[in-house]
Amino acid sequence: MEANHAVLAIILGGLFAPAQAQEASRELVGFDVSAAIDARWEENAGLQPKSEEQVDEIQTISSLAVDGRVEGAWAEFSTDYRLEDRRYSEFSEEDERILLGQSELIVGPQHRRYYAQISHSSREISVDPLREDLLSNRDNRVTSSVALFGSLEPGRGNFLSFWLEAADIQFDQSMENESLRHSVGVAFERGISPIYTTGLSLTYYDLQYRYIEQRDLTYSRAAAVWRAELRKLRYGFELGTNNMETEVSSTSSPSAKLDVSYQSGGQMLSVNYSQFLSDTSQGSNQGGEFDPLAEVDVDGRLDGQVDQYKSRQALLSWRHVQLCSGCTIGLRVGFSEEDYLNIKELSSREMRFGGNFSYRLNPSLSLGMTATVKDFEQTRNPLADGYQQSEVILNISFPNLMRNGNLSMYVGTLERDFDLREGYTSNFVGARFRYSLYER
C-alpha cells in the first residue's frame, strides 16, 4: 500500500507535495482502479417489433474504471471515470470506445478562502426518448469548465462567496447545441444558530452557441436559502425566480430546490425536488447549479433541436438495510417534466417506479432483484405519443470469488409498448467479472 502511495505522489507531481511531514496523512486519500468485462447474449438486440425479423447477438463491454481522491495543502483532485470498449457481434457499426464520468482539480491554499477549480464531465444522453434505446439514439455531452472562487467572513456567523466560470459544452453528434457559457455568481449565508442557516443566492450567465446565430441566451436567478441539520433530519430549500432571454423571446419562472433526508437506524428516506429554466445545450445540468436527479430526468431533446424549456424534477427514495439479517430493500419514485418554450410539441412528462432487493446468504454469495417501470408521454403534441416500459433483472453475485475479484451473473427482460406503434421485447442473460487492480 505504501509503495502504491509513493507512485501516485510521483505521478501527481509538485501540486500535491506535502507542505510538512506531519500533514502526510491527509495528502493521499486513495484510489480505486478496477477492470471489468461484461459478456451478454441479447435476444432481439435490434429492438424490433414482434412482427419484424429479430436479431440476436453477443455484446461484450470491457471497461477500466478509476475512482478516487487526492488531497494536498495546495490542491485536491477527484475523479470517477470509466473507459468502455463496446463490441457487438451483429451490429458491428455500433462498436465504439467511450469515456464516461467526471473529474475535478482544485488549486488553492489549504484554508480554501480562494481557489481555482478545473472540471470535466462526459455523460451519455438520449437523443430522442420516443425512439428505441439503441446506441444510435444516444449522444455524448462533454462539459469542460474553469472557475475561480472566493469567500469572505464579514462578521461572526456571516459568509459571503462569489465565483466566475467559463464552460465549454461539446457533443459527438448534436453539433448545433455546442456552446460556450460564462457565469458569475454571489451567495450570502448567515448562521442564525448551530442548526439553522439562511441566505441569498444570485446567479447570471451568458450562453453563446458555437455554430448557429441569433440563438444566444442570458440567464439570471435570485433565490432565498434555508438549511437545517438536525440529528436525524437534514433539509434545505431555495426559493426564488429565474429568467431566460434570447433575441426572440423572454420567459420567467419560479425557481425552487428542495432536499430532505432522514435516517433512523437502518432506514434512510430522501426527497428531492427542483424546478428551473434550461436549454437543450446544457440539459438538466443547468449551469451546474442543479444536479440532474438520477434515473428521472429526460435531459432535453437533442434530435436536431435547439430550444429552452422549464424543467420540473422530483425523486423520492427509501432504503432499509435491517429488514432481515443480510437483507437490503429500496424503493424509488421519480417524476420529470419538460415544457418547451418554442417547439411546444416536444414537451414531455416521465414517471418512474423502481425497487430492488438483495439478500446476502453468506460472505461469498448474494442474490438480488431489480424492477423498474417507466411511463413517458408527450404532453402538448396532438398525437399524444408515448410509451410504457418495464424491466426486471435477477442476479447472483460471488463477491469473494478470488482475491480482489468478484463475479456476478444475471438474467433479465425488458418490454416497451408504444402508444401509436407496435412495441418490442428484449431478453438477455450475461455475466460480469470485476477485478480490483488497486484499492485505497
C-alpha positions in Angstrom: 0.0 0.0 0.0 2.8 2.4 0.8 4.5 1.7 -2.5 1.3 2.5 -4.4 1.0 5.8 -2.5 4.6 6.7 -3.5 3.9 6.0 -7.1 0.7 8.2 -7.0 2.7 11.0 -5.4 5.3 10.9 -8.2 2.6 10.9 -10.9 0.7 13.8 -9.5 3.8 15.9 -9.1 4.6 19.0 -7.2 1.0 20.2 -6.8 0.4 17.5 -4.2 3.8 17.6 -2.4 3.2 17.8 1.3 3.8 21.1 2.9 5.0 19.5 6.1 5.8 15.9 7.1 3.1 15.8 9.7 0.4 16.5 7.0 1.3 13.4 5.0 -1.6 11.5 6.4 -4.1 13.8 4.6 -2.1 14.2 1.4 -3.2 10.9 -0.2 -6.7 9.6 0.3 -6.5 6.9 -2.2 -7.9 5.4 -5.5 -9.9 2.5 -6.7 -8.8 1.2 -10.0 -10.8 -1.7 -11.5 -11.1 -3.6 -14.7 -14.3 -5.4 -15.8 -15.6 -7.4 -18.7 -19.3 -7.9 -19.3 -20.4 -10.6 -21.8 -24.1 -10.6 -22.6 -26.3 -12.5 -25.0 -29.3 -10.5 -26.0 -32.5 -11.7 -27.8 -33.9 -9.0 -30.2 -30.8 -6.8 -29.9 -32.2 -4.5 -32.6 -35.3 -3.8 -30.5 -37.6 -4.7 -33.4 -41.4 -5.2 -33.0 -42.7 -8.8 -32.7 -44.0 -8.7 -36.3 -40.5 -7.9 -37.7 -37.4 -10.1 -38.1 -35.4 -10.1 -34.9 -31.7 -10.4 -34.4 -29.8 -12.0 -31.5 -26.3 -11.1 -30.7 -23.4 -11.3 -28.3 -22.4 -8.0 -26.7 -19.1 -7.5 -24.9 -18.2 -4.5 -22.9 -14.7 -4.2 -21.5 -14.1 -1.3 -19.0 -11.4 0.3 -16.9 -12.6 2.5 -14.1 -10.8 4.9 -11.8 -12.4 6.4 -8.7 -10.6 8.3 -6.0 -9.4 11.5 -4.4 -6.1 13.0 -3.6 -5.7 15.9 -1.1 -2.8 18.3 -0.6 -2.0 21.5 1.1 -2.4 23.4 -2.2 -4.6 21.1 -4.3 -7.3 18.5 -4.4 -8.0 16.1 -7.2 -11.0 13.7 -7.5 -12.0 11.5 -10.4 -14.7 9.0 -11.3 -14.1 7.8 -14.9 -15.0 4.7 -16.8 -13.4 3.9 -20.2 -15.6 1.4 -22.1 -14.9 -0.6 -25.2 -18.1 -1.9 -26.7 -18.2 -4.7 -29.2 -21.3 -6.2 -31.0 -21.4 -9.4 -33.0 -24.2 -8.4 -35.4 -24.4 -4.6 -35.2 -20.7 -4.0 -35.6 -21.3 -0.5 -36.9 -22.1 0.4 -33.3 -18.7 -0.7 -32.0 -17.2 2.2 -30.0 -14.8 3.3 -27.3 -16.2 5.9 -24.9 -15.1 7.7 -21.8 -17.8 8.4 -19.2 -17.6 10.1 -15.8 -16.2 13.3 -14.3 -13.1 14.8 -12.6 -12.2 17.9 -10.7 -9.0 19.6 -9.8 -9.0 22.4 -7.1 -5.9 24.6 -6.8 -5.6 26.9 -3.9 -4.3 27.2 -0.3 -5.4 24.8 2.3 -7.9 27.1 4.0 -9.7 27.4 0.7 -10.7 31.1 1.1 -9.9 31.4 -2.6 -9.2 28.7 -5.2 -9.5 27.7 -8.8 -11.5 24.7 -10.0 -11.0 22.8 -13.3 -13.7 20.3 -14.1 -14.5 17.9 -16.8 -17.5 15.6 -17.3 -18.6 13.2 -20.0 -22.2 12.0 -20.0 -24.2 9.7 -22.4 -27.7 11.0 -23.0 -30.7 10.1 -25.2 -31.2 12.0 -28.4 -35.0 11.3 -28.8 -36.7 9.5 -25.9 -39.5 8.3 -28.2 -37.1 6.2 -30.3 -35.8 2.8 -29.3 -32.9 2.9 -26.8 -30.2 1.9 -29.2 -26.7 3.3 -29.2 -27.6 5.2 -32.4 -30.1 7.1 -30.3 -27.5 8.4 -27.8 -25.1 11.3 -27.8 -22.2 12.2 -25.6 -22.2 15.6 -23.8 -18.8 16.7 -22.7 -18.5 19.8 -20.4 -15.2 21.4 -19.5 -15.0 24.3 -17.2 -12.6 26.6 -15.3 -13.9 28.6 -12.3 -12.5 31.0 -9.7 -14.0 31.1 -6.2 -13.5 33.4 -3.3 -15.1 33.9 0.1 -15.2 36.4 3.0 -16.5 36.4 6.6 -17.9 39.9 7.1 -18.8 39.5 10.8 -19.3 36.5 13.1 -21.7 33.9 11.5 -21.7 35.6 8.1 -20.3 34.0 5.0 -20.0 35.7 1.6 -18.9 33.8 -1.5 -18.5 34.6 -5.2 -17.4 32.9 -8.3 -16.6 33.3 -12.0 -16.8 30.4 -14.5 -16.2 29.7 -18.2 -17.5 26.4 -19.6 -17.3 24.7 -23.0 -20.1 22.3 -24.0 -19.5 19.8 -26.8 -21.3 16.9 -28.4 -20.3 13.9 -30.5 -23.3 14.3 -32.9 -25.6 17.3 -31.9 -23.2 19.9 -33.2 -25.9 22.6 -33.3 -26.0 22.5 -29.5 -22.3 23.1 -28.9 -21.9 26.3 -26.8 -19.8 28.4 -24.5 -21.1 29.6 -21.1 -19.7 32.4 -19.0 -21.1 32.6 -15.4 -20.9 34.8 -12.4 -22.5 34.3 -9.0 -22.6 35.5 -5.4 -24.1 34.0 -2.3 -24.5 35.3 1.3 -25.2 33.0 4.2 -25.8 33.7 7.9 -25.7 31.0 10.6 -28.6 32.0 12.9 -27.9 29.1 15.2 -25.7 25.9 15.3 -28.5 24.2 13.4 -30.1 26.7 11.0 -28.6 28.7 8.1 -30.3 31.3 5.9 -29.0 33.3 2.9 -29.4 34.6 -0.6 -28.0 33.3 -3.9 -27.6 35.3 -7.2 -26.5 33.8 -10.5 -26.1 35.1 -14.0 -24.7 33.5 -17.2 -24.4 34.2 -20.9 -24.5 31.2 -23.3 -23.3 31.5 -26.9 -23.9 28.8 -29.5 -20.8 28.0 -31.5 -22.4 27.2 -34.9 -25.7 28.9 -35.0 -26.6 32.6 -34.8 -29.4 34.5 -33.1 -30.0 31.8 -30.5 -27.6 33.0 -27.8 -29.3 33.4 -24.4 -28.8 35.0 -21.0 -30.0 33.6 -17.7 -30.4 35.2 -14.2 -31.6 33.7 -10.9 -32.2 35.0 -7.4 -33.2 32.7 -4.6 -33.6 32.7 -0.8 -31.8 29.8 1.0 -32.6 28.0 4.2 -30.8 24.9 5.6 -31.1 22.9 8.8 -29.1 20.0 10.2 -30.7 18.0 13.0 -29.6 14.7 14.5 -31.7 12.5 12.2 -33.2 15.0 9.8 -31.5 17.3 7.3 -33.3 19.6 4.9 -32.7 22.7 2.8 -34.6 24.7 0.2 -34.1 27.5 -2.2 -37.0 29.6 -3.4 -36.8 32.4 -6.0 -37.2 33.3 -9.6 -35.2 32.7 -12.8 -35.3 34.4 -16.2 -34.0 33.4 -19.6 -33.8 35.7 -22.6 -32.9 35.2 -26.2 -33.0 37.6 -29.2 -36.5 36.4 -30.0 -38.1 35.5 -26.6 -38.1 36.0 -22.9 -39.5 33.9 -20.1 -39.6 33.9 -16.3 -40.5 31.1 -13.9 -40.3 30.3 -10.2 -37.1 28.7 -9.2 -37.2 26.0 -6.5 -34.9 23.4 -5.0 -35.7 21.1 -2.0 -33.6 18.4 -0.4 -34.8 16.4 2.6 -33.0 13.4 4.1 -34.0 11.4 7.2 -32.0 8.5 8.7 -33.0 6.4 11.7 -31.4 3.1 12.4 -31.3 1.1 9.2 -33.9 3.3 7.4 -32.9 6.1 5.0 -35.5 8.3 3.3 -34.8 11.2 1.0 -37.0 13.6 -1.0 -35.6 15.9 -3.8 -37.4 18.5 -5.9 -36.1 21.1 -8.4 -37.6 23.5 -10.9 -35.6 25.7 -13.2 -35.2 27.0 -16.7 -32.6 25.4 -19.0 -31.9 24.7 -22.7 -31.1 21.7 -24.9 -27.3 22.6 -24.8 -27.0 22.1 -21.1 -29.9 19.8 -20.4 -30.8 19.0 -16.8 -27.4 20.0 -15.6 -28.5 23.6 -16.0 -25.4 25.8 -15.5 -24.0 23.3 -12.9 -26.5 24.7 -10.3 -28.8 21.7 -10.3 -27.5 18.1 -10.3 -29.9 16.0 -12.5 -31.8 13.5 -10.4 -30.6 10.0 -11.2 -33.0 7.8 -13.1 -35.6 10.6 -13.6 -34.6 13.3 -15.9 -35.3 13.3 -19.7 -32.4 15.7 -20.1 -33.6 17.6 -23.1 -34.4 16.7 -26.7 -31.3 16.8 -28.9 -32.8 15.5 -32.2 -31.7 18.4 -34.3 -33.5 20.9 -32.0 -32.3 24.0 -30.1 -34.7 25.4 -27.6 -35.3 26.4 -24.0 -37.6 24.7 -21.5 -38.8 24.7 -18.0 -37.9 21.6 -16.1 -39.5 20.0 -13.0 -38.0 17.0 -11.3 -38.9 15.1 -8.2 -37.4 11.9 -6.6 -38.4 10.0 -3.5 -36.2 7.2 -2.4 -36.4 4.8 0.6 -33.8 2.2 1.7 -33.9 -0.3 4.6 -30.8 -2.3 5.4 -32.1 -4.1 8.5 -35.3 -5.7 7.2 -33.7 -9.1 8.0 -30.3 -10.4 8.5 -28.4 -9.8 5.3 -31.4 -8.1 3.6 -31.5 -4.7 1.8 -34.6 -3.3 0.2 -35.0 0.0 -1.7 -37.8 1.9 -3.4 -37.7 4.9 -5.8 -40.4 7.1 -7.3 -39.4 9.7 -9.8 -41.1 12.4 -11.9 -39.7 14.7 -14.6 -41.5 17.2 -16.8 -40.1 19.5 -19.5 -42.2 22.3 -21.0 -40.6 23.7 -24.2 -40.9 27.4 -24.9 -40.9 27.5 -28.7 -41.2 23.9 -30.0 -44.1 23.1 -27.7 -44.8 19.7 -29.2 -41.6 18.4 -27.7 -42.9 19.0 -24.1 -43.0 15.7 -22.2 -43.6 14.0 -18.9 -41.9 10.9 -17.4 -42.8 8.8 -14.4 -40.6 6.1 -12.9 -41.2 3.5 -10.2 -38.4 1.2 -9.2 -37.3 -1.2 -6.5 -34.5 -3.5 -5.6 -34.0 -6.3 -3.1 -30.7 -8.1 -2.1 -30.0 -10.9 0.2 -26.5 -11.9 1.4 -26.7 -15.6 2.2 -23.0 -15.6 3.3 -19.9 -13.6 2.7 -19.4 -15.4 -0.6 -22.9 -15.4 -2.1 -25.6 -12.8 -2.7 -28.9 -12.7 -4.5 -30.6 -9.7 -5.9 -33.6 -8.4 -8.0 -34.2 -5.0 -9.6 -37.5 -3.9 -11.2 -38.3 -0.7 -12.9 -41.5 0.6 -14.6 -41.5 3.8 -16.7 -44.2 5.8 -18.4 -43.3 8.5 -20.9 -45.6 10.8 -22.9 -45.6 14.0 -24.9 -47.9 16.4 -23.1 -48.5 19.1 -25.8 -48.5 17.1 -29.0 -51.9 16.4 -30.7 -50.7 12.9 -31.4 -50.1 12.3 -27.7 -47.3 9.9 -28.4 -45.6 8.0 -25.6 -44.7 4.5 -24.3 -44.7 2.3 -21.2 -41.7 0.3 -20.3 -40.9 -2.4 -17.7 -37.6 -4.2 -16.8 -36.8 -6.9 -14.4 -33.3 -8.2 -13.6 -32.3 -11.1 -11.4 -28.7 -11.6 -10.4 -26.4 -13.8 -8.3 -23.1 -12.5 -7.1 -19.9 -14.1 -5.8 -18.1 -11.2 -4.1 -15.2 -13.3 -2.8 -14.7 -15.5 -5.8 -11.0 -14.7 -5.6 -8.7 -12.1 -4.0 -9.7 -8.7 -5.5 -12.1 -10.3 -7.9 -15.8 -10.9 -8.0 -18.3 -12.4 -10.4 -22.0 -11.7 -11.0 -24.4 -13.4 -13.3 -27.8 -12.0 -14.3 -30.9 -12.6 -16.4 -33.5 -10.0 -17.4 -36.2 -8.9 -19.6 -37.3 -5.5 -21.0 -40.6 -4.7 -22.6 -41.7 -1.4 -24.2 -45.2 -0.7 -25.5 -45.6 2.4 -27.7 -49.0 4.3 -27.8 -49.0 4.7 -31.6 -47.0 1.7 -32.9 -46.0 -1.8 -32.1 -43.6 -2.3 -29.2 -40.8 -4.7 -28.6 -39.5 -7.2 -26.0 -35.8 -7.9 -25.3 -34.5 -10.8 -23.2 -30.9 -11.1 -22.0 -28.5 -13.1 -19.9 -24.9 -12.4 -19.1 -22.0 -12.4 -16.6 -19.8 -9.7 -15.3 -16.3 -10.1 -13.9 -14.6 -7.3 -12.0 -11.1 -7.3 -10.7 -9.7 -4.5 -8.5 -6.2 -3.6 -9.6 -5.7 -1.2 -6.6 -7.9 -0.2 -3.7 -7.4 2.5 -1.1 
